[in-house]
């Protein structure tokens, strides 16, 4: 039997619905793809996902005749700034506390010392003192947990119908981490129903031809 979402994953689901609902109304008709930009503050103990989108207008600005697919599907050409962030960051205090809680349950949490500035005060008060060597040993596990939570969030947004309900139509979600070039193909395939990402996959395959 498949385990249900943990408390942090439940938080992502609830918070992401609010993020989608707050997209500017003027941009919504122009959105052709959503973006999950995974990044971190300092290290993998403080990951976040910026939930955003790209628009037809941005595509038109970046489009080049020799490779129109690059502007459409390469996140380097997309709108990336100014989107809401969810995860272990000050902008998401509830998510921060739940991420630390879950990381400790999984045996993945390492403290870099008292007063970690990226955490809300309540989470800082509960940190355990551990060594940098232990942090190095669990960093990969933290990244994998957070990355899986993000792809799972994307699947939930599709399966629940929230994207269609809030934005009016199904839209692909491109998941990427700029520190992991190439991983966006695996992640985006895991995050979406196959028919939604045909254009993305066709362009990616063409790059490897």
Buried (B, 14 or more C-beta within 10 A) or exposed (E): EEEEBBEBBEBBBEBBBEBBEEBEEEBBEBBBBBBBBBBBBEBBBBBBBBBBBBBEEBBEEBBEEEEEBBBBBBBEBBBBEEBBBBBBBBEBBBBBBBBBBBBBEEEBBBBBEEEBEBBBEEBBEEBEEBEEEBBEEBBEBBBEBBBEBBBBBBBBBBEEEBBEEBBEEBBBBBBBBEEEEEBBBEBBBBBBEEEBBEBBBEBBEEEEE
